[in-house]
Amino acid sequence: MKVLIIIAAVIAFFILLLSIKLSVTVHSEDGVTLDAQWLFIRLHLIPKKENHKKKKKKKKEKKPKEETPDETVPEPKKKKPNMFVKFYRNNGVGGFIELLEDLVRALKGMFRRIIRAFIIDELYISLLVSAGDAADTAVKFGKISSAVYPALGFISSNMRVRRQHCEIFPDYVNGQSSTRIHAKVSVVPRRLIGAVIIVAFQLLFTVVIKLLKGSRVKKSPPERAEK
């Protein structure tokens, strides 16, 4: 009984740890900074601090003795057809296309499940667009706006976004361009692991098992003895 209680306590402890949110903050203005935080642990990933350590002198490596090459040439081994070739031979073009459709469908589900596990807590974008000439600035402003806003719409419709703000301005006077991006993305490891496990089972039952069965060598039926 005590062993079961200890095992249950250990499992509950790990579930609790995996339920704590992991956050990553990206800030880009004069340079790019990247910080990660989990519970009370905070890591500064970019830019890395330079370590001023003395370089150790490399020891001279002794040259290995030259070995006489073996004149005997090994016979080339016959390559066996891989699993996909066997599947294609057994099921034809239609079966192979159906397998690819199942794979694409599973990968789309994987993308949705995994991306839904992430949460965008903060997303702030501020762009100042300039190209020197007023006409070129207007064209550049239109191109950037037509690229940024649809991308934000895709993010909002496919991910969970709590706070976001985007502003794009053309600068016709000073002729200076600037970019400021701040994003904070968080994920609960338990949800991410659960999504990966579900996707792995989907790939196993819809693609892998089908591929293994379809790549087996079909045995010809035994011939009936003539009476």
Stockholm file with secondary structure:
# STOCKHOLM 1.0

chainA/1-227         MKVLIIIAAVIAFFILLLSIKLSVTVHSEDGVTLDAQWLFIRLHLIPKKENHKKKKKKKKEKKPKEETPDETVPEPKKKKPNMFVKFYRNNGVGGFIELLEDLVRALKGMFRRIIRAFIIDELYISLLVSAGDAADTAVKFGKISSAVYPALGFISSNMRVRRQHCEIFPDYVNGQSSTRIHAKVSVVPRRLIGAVIIVAFQLLFTVVIKLLKGSRVKKSPPERAEK
#=GR chainA/1-227 SS CHHHHHHHHHHHHHHHHHTSCEEEEEEESSSEEEEEEETTEEEEEESCCCCCCCCCCCCCCCCCCCCCCCCCCCCCCCCCCCHHHHHHHHHHHHHHHHHHHHHHHHHHHHHHHHHHTEEEEEEEEEEEECCSSHHHHHHHHHHHHHHHHHHHHHHHHHSEESCEEEEEEECSSSCCCEEEEEEEEEECHHHHHHHHHHHHHHHIIIIIHHHHHHTSCCCCCCCCCCC
#=GC SS_cons         CHHHHHHHHHHHHHHHHHTSCEEEEEEESSSEEEEEEETTEEEEEESCCCCCCCCCCCCCCCCCCCCCCCCCCCCCCCCCCCHHHHHHHHHHHHHHHHHHHHHHHHHHHHHHHHHHTEEEEEEEEEEEECCSSHHHHHHHHHHHHHHHHHHHHHHHHHSEESCEEEEEEECSSSCCCEEEEEEEEEECHHHHHHHHHHHHHHHIIIIIHHHHHHTSCCCCCCCCCCC
//
